[in-house]
């Protein structure tokens, strides 16, 4: 018996997409990968590999986690006018960003298959740099730079010195943001904002349902007054777009281990041949169960290839060379816990057919890490009677190839 299996591997790579020369846009890759972890077989999530750059998670990593990340862009904001107390929020400093969840379609780079991830901006911040005069970030404002006005939220910390203050404020989902209003006049050129940064939440698809490979998608946000990222009418950006390239890579495992000698299967009656030899009692069936060890995080299919098959058969045959007689060999499989069909049913003694019926799509619901399964081989009662002819010694044999195929 031959065993055919496929081991697939991928990893995450970065891509900087080019843009037309007449469009300015800050571009950052959002990188995430799935690689099975034997120490955590139930953990089926992507790992974020995006460098935070000069942003919140760099200088306050203790406040970032698997759901909160940050990235920074080389976008600065300069004062376009002085700030006068009172009046419209737009004449002060806005911290507005798109906080609603957005669906991002990512496409498999080889097959074009589509998956959907969710992305939302959860915070906005940058470095406040004072030029002249330097009253410090806590002076002359209606609200503290540490504890922002509602609905913006304090999310951990800020860092600074007499000349700068780096911070990020949280933005609740669905809120536009808040305004930092000046309590005293702020002359033109008093300060500038360096390095637009934001925290984000990323909800990725279930990697166990994805084909192995690299998936890519993109979203672009506008920057400036009345745009996606809006700092008001006083602070104007030196770039007008932020482009995010999403690059997700899935590294699957599909591996089968057959124990030594497991490639030769001897079919026997229950209890062996002694009942037939000593008492003439015909066996009701011939069978053999062959165990294997299985590793998988992917979807796959199973099938058969046969040395002997007859027209109309949907399974293999074993054949007696001298007479040319052959009988069907029923082949089935029991897969370990964690492998199901599309209806969620476990795979217990599931027949393997030449046309793939019943095993055309099998799914891994967890990292199945070296768990035992069984191949079942059997000649049924009526076919055993055909094999056992009075006065004849016969040996039936044939080659069967069982296939685990990740190309579904």
C-alpha positions, 0 to 999 in steps of 0.5 A: 500500500502506498501513501501519498501526502503533501506538505505545504508551507508558506510565509509572510512577505512584505510588498510596497505597492507603487503609486502614480508619481502625481499622488502622494501617499504614505504606505505601510504593510500590515503583516500577519501570518498563521503558522501551526504551534504544536504547544497550542493546537487549539490556537487558530489565529493569525499573528501580527508582524507589523513593525509599530514604527515610531508609534504608541506600541513602540514607546508604550508596549505594555499597553498593546496586545493581540487585539491592539496594535499601532503603526506610524506614518511619516506625516507631519502637521504644521500650523496654518494659522493661530488659534483663538479661544472660543469658536468652532472646534475646527479652529482648534485641534481635531482628532478625528478618524474613521472608527467604524469597522471596515471589511477588507477583501484579501485575495489569494495571489495564485488562485484569486480566492477571496477572504474578508478581514475586519479593520478599524481605527481604535486610537489616534496620536502623534508627537507634539513639538513646541517651538517658541514660546514653550508653555508645555502641553498642559498649559493653555488648553481646556483639557489635559493632554493626558486625559482627553476630552470625550469621547476620546479616551485615555489608553495608558500613558504619554511620554515627554519632556519640556520640548515634546509630548508623545501620546495616543488617545483611544477612539470608541467604535462609531465615534468620530473623535474629539477636539482639543480646544485652546483656553488661551491664544496660541500664536502661529508657529508655536508647535507642530505635530510629527508622525501621524500614528494610530492604533487599530484592531484587526479581525482576521479570517479563520486560517484553518478554512483558508487555502495555504498561500499569501493573501493581499488587499488594500485600503486607502484613507484620506488625510486633511480637513474634512477627510478620514483623518482630520486635524481641523483647519489649523493643522494641515498635513504634508501628505494627503493619503494613508495606504494600508497593504494587508498581507496575510500568509497561511503556513499549513501542515498536512502530513501522514506517518505510516509505521514501519511495515504498514505499507504491506497489509495482510487481510485475515479472518477474525481470529486468523485462519485456524477455524478454516484450516482445522474445522473447515469453517469459512470466514465471514470476512477478511479485514485489516485495520492499519493505523497512521499518525496524522498532522493537519491544519488545512482542508484536504480531500482523500481518494484512491488509486488502484492497480486493479479495477473493473468497469463500474467499480467505485473501489479497488480490487485484489486479484488472483494471478493464476485464475484471473479472478478478482474481488472488490476491496472495501477501503475506509478511513477513520480520521482523528478528532478535529477532522470533520466533513463540511456538515461538521460530522466526524470521519468514522469508517468513511468509505474511500471511493474512486470518485471521491464521494464523501471525502471530497472535502475534509476540514481541520477544526484545530491543529491535529498534531500527530493524532492516530487515525485508521485505514480499514480494509475489508473483503465482504462475505459474498466476495470471500466465498468467491475467493475460497474455492474448494480444492484450490490454493489461491493468493490474492493481491493488489496495490492500493494508493490512499491519497491525502491531497491539500489541493482542494 
